Amino acid sequence: MQLELERLRSDRRRALIMIQQWQQVHQDLYYFCVEELMGGKREREGEDDNEKEREREKGKKGRNNKLATVKPR
């Protein structure tokens, strides 16, 4: 009975250590994904937003030029 309790305690200690190691791995992976991968994606999204804004400005200029060329009746 005593040996079984010691074995269970030892297994529990090993399991707790493994849990802590997995938590650290998870935290490291989460940091990498959020900071490294998503950080780069946010920059690209910002570039896409700038490109969309430039397209909108081009569209406005094109519409203004068309309105200027229409002759009033």
Steps between C-alpha positions, in 0.01 A plus 500: 500500500779743593691424179190565294451838669861594428461397138182706468671803658793462264266472201314808617824700530605395149156587364513847659846560353376391157199731532730793579718415202197480268372831634836659421499351149144625448593847623804513271296384202223750575755782525657398169164481323360824636809718504698368205240370256206727577730800540620453144143452383391825663769686309385346172138587581612859557665499159180359349301779666736760353461343158119502533512868600712582193248317279215699657686825434558397137129424468406840641735677262361303206142590595591867545664509156193342341272754666719785373472374141121469503343803334201660668181513291 
